[in-house]
Amino acid sequence: MNQKDYRKLCEAVERETGRTLTAASDFKWLSEQILERTHELLSDSTLMRLWGYRQGVEPRKATLDIVARYLGFSDFAAFCRENTDNESEPNSESEAEPIAKNEVEPIAQNEESAKKPYLLYVIIGLLLLMIGGGIYSLLRPTQKNHDSYVLRKGERFPTYESYLKLFGITETHNRPWSQPLPHHHNIIVFGGEYQHPNWGNEGDTADLLPLRFERWRSDYFSAEMEAVFNRERYDIEKESKRLIITFMKNLVDTGFVFCGVYRMSLEQSDTTRLVWERVADELDLLNIEYLEQLRH
């Protein structure tokens, strides 16, 4: 095998495809065509080396055989036998090259020039990330206004919307009093009403409900139906292990007050009532993930 045979093979492929292969995208396309026809894989980089666009070792016989099979021959040797002619061997090294130098150099230059802006963008991006990360890590622990992102027990809000927006909740589907925390479906942002006629929501007002007692009752339900409903609620909450970020209406005024983060007390709750215990007095709105650690 010699370079002249390789060149014949490349020229035959270009005649077969009706396409001159000069760009990286051409060789990616040819790789896909070979795979589709022969069910054998040759990478685009391997093909570029065969065409002389990338430096590399002499093509392997397996590579040449696959390309020959793409052209309909049993192997590369069969291709060479059919394409033997009486041309004399080239007299100079330049004639023996599969692709003339003046064709190779522009592509090599294009590849190098394409790499330069890409590397520049990568370097600039990394520098910006390093600078941004450094500034954030320096400012976040000491920044005074970080306190504005910490929600503390006792803070008051006039409406549902005024506290829901802290969590990025704008669409409530007509249920503003009970909304799942975005990306945390077992954490609920809850805005109840103190001493609600159906839900109860009772507890010690002096400390903003360290325990919140909840029991469903209704004038329209029989005692048996109430018992079934409360038992189902108990089973659901025990299974889901939800956390409740609680805002209570009519506890200290006609608006809402943040009471804390609650979870169901397994020791005090039963099938007749739920007892929610406060497990956090404050909430870091910039670090919501830690709430998952408070679940049972």
N, C-alpha and C positions, 0 to 999 in steps of 0.2 A: 504494500500500500504506500502511496506517496501523496503529496499535497495536490498534485494534478487530479488524482482520483477523487479527493475530497471536494475539490472545486467543481468537478463534473456533477457530483452528487448534489451539491448546493444549487447549482444551476438547474438541474433537473427538477428539484423541488420548486424552485421559483417558476419554472415553466408549468409545472403541474397545478400550482395554486394561482398562477396568473398574477403574482404579487411579488414585488421586489422587497426584500426584507432589509430594512435600514434602521428601524427604531426598536426600542425595547418592547413596545406594545405589539410589534409584528411578531416577535419571537414568542411572546405569551400567547398570541393567537395561534401560531403554528403548533405550539405545545398542546393546545386544546384540540386542534384538528387531528394531530397524530394519535392522541389518546382516544378520540372518538372513532377513528378508523381502525386502529390496530389493537386498542385496549391495552396499550403499553405506554408507560409514562416517561417522557423526557422533559426535564425542566427547561425553562426559557434560558437560564444561564448556561446550561450545557449546549444548547443550540447556538447561542451567541459565540461560544468558544469555537464550535465547529465552523461557523461562518467567519471567524477571525476577528470578531469585534471585542473579544476579551481574551486576555492571555491565559494560557493553560497548557496542560500536558497534551500529548497526542491523543486524539479521540480514541476511546475504547472500541473494540470490535463490536461489543453489544450495542453501543450507541449507533454505529454505522449500520448495523443490521436492522435496527428498528426503523431508521430513516428509509432504508432500502425497502423494507416491507411496506412502509407507507406508500411507496411508489409502485408497489405491486410485485416486487422481486422477493425471492425466498430469503436472500441475505445480501450483504454487501458484495461478496465475491461474485454472485450471479449478476449483480448490477454492473460490476467491472467487466465481466466477460462480454456482456452485450454492448458495452460502450467502449470497447477497445478500438482504437483507431491508429493510423499510421503517423500521427503527429510526432515530430521529434521532441526529445526532452528539452525543456527550457534551458537556454544558455546562460541565464543569469538568475541570481537569487530572487530578484524582484519579480521575474516572470512566474516563478514557482509559487508565489504567495497566493492563497485562495482569494484574497481581496487586495486590490492595490492600496498602497499606503495612503494615497491621497483620498481614498474612500474611508479608510479606517480612522484617520486622525480627526476629521470633523466630528465623528460620533464619539470618539474618546474625549474630545474637547467638550462636546455637549454634555456628556455624562459628568465630567468634572465641574463644568460651570453650573450644572443643575444641583450638584451636591453642595456648592458653596453657599447659596442663599438658604438652603435647607438647614445646614449646620449653623448658619448665623441665627436663624429663627429659633433653633433649639437652644442655643447658648443664651439668647436674649430671654426666652421663656423661663429657663432655669434660673437666671439671675433675678427676674421679676418674682418668681416663686420664693426664692431665698430671701429677698428683701421684704416681700409682703409677709412671709411667715415670721421673719425676725421682728418686724414692727408689731405684728399681732401678739406674739408671745411676750414682748416687752410691755405692751400697753395693757393687755387684758387683765393681768393680776393687779395692776396698780391704778387702772383708770377709774377715776372717781364716779363717773356716770355709769359704770357697770352696775352700780346699785339699782339703777332704774330698770334693770332686767331681772332683778330678784323680786319675786312676788312674796310679800310677807303677810302673815296672819293679821287680820284687822283692816287691811286695805279695802276701800269702798269704791263701788262702781254704780253709776245710776241706772244702767240698762244691761240687757243681755249682750248687745253688740259691743259695749264698751270693754267688756272683759274677753269676749270671744275673739276679738281682733288680735289680742295678745298671742293667740295660738294660730293665727292665720286662718281662722274659720270665718268665712263670709257667707257660705251657703248652708242654711240650716234645715231646709225642707220642712219648714213650719214646725220644727221641734227645737227651738233655741235652748230649752232648759236641759237637754240631754244630747250632747254631741261627742262622737268619738274623737280622740286626739289624732290629728293626721299622722299616719304611719304607725300608730299604736292603737289597734282596734280594741284592746282590752283595758285601755285607760280612757275614762269618760270625763268630759268637762260638764259638770252638773250645776244647774242653777235652780235649787229648790225653794220652796216657801216654808218658812218656819211655822210649825203647827198646821200643816196643810190638812184640810178636812178628810182627805182620802189616804194620804201617805204618812201623815204624822209628822216626821222630821222634828222630833222633840229631843231635848237635851239641856244641859246646863248652860244658860246664857252668859253666866259670869266669865267663863273662859272660852266663849264662842264654840260651844259644843265639842268638848274633847271626845265625847261619845255621841253619836247620832242614832236615835232609835227610829226604826221604820217598820210600819205595819200597815198593810192595805186593809181598808174597810170602806164600805159603801152602803148607803141606804137602799141601793137597788140590788144588792147581792144578799143572798141568804147566808146564814152563818156557815153552812156547809160549803157554799161556793167560795166564801172568803178563805176558809181553811185550805181548800184546794189551791187557790191562787197563791197564798202565802207559802205553802209547801213547795210549789213549783218554783217560786222566786228563790227560795232558799237553795234548792237543788241547782238552779242555774248559776247563782252567784258563787256557790261553793265550788262548782266545776270550773268556772271561768277565771276565778281568782282576780277579779277586776280591781283596779284602783279608781278612786273617784276624786277628781280635783273639784272641790266643793265651794260654791258661792251660795250664800243663803240670803234670801229676800225676807224683808220684814223682821230681821233679827235685831238690828240696832236702829234701823230707820226704814224708810219705804224703799230704799235701794237694795243693793247686794253687798255683802261683805265676804271677803275671802276667809274661809275658816281653816283651810289646810288641805292636805292630801290624806285620803282615808282608804282603809281596806276593811273587809268584813272580819269581825272577830269570830273565829271558829269556836272559841270557848263560850262566848256569851250568846251567840245567835242560835236559833233553832227554827223549826218549821212554822212557828207562830209569829216570829218577828226577826228582823235583821238588826244587828247592832254593828254600826260602823265606827271604827276607832281611828283617831287621827294618828298618822305615822310620820308626818312632816308638817312643820309650822310654816315653812317657806318653800319656794319653788324657783330654781334657777332656770329662767326661760331660755338661756343659751346652752343649757346642758340637760335637756329633757331626758336623755337616754338613761340617766342614773335612776329614774323612777322604776325601771324594770327590776332593780335590785330590791325594791320595797315590797314586791309581790310575794305571796307565800311560797 
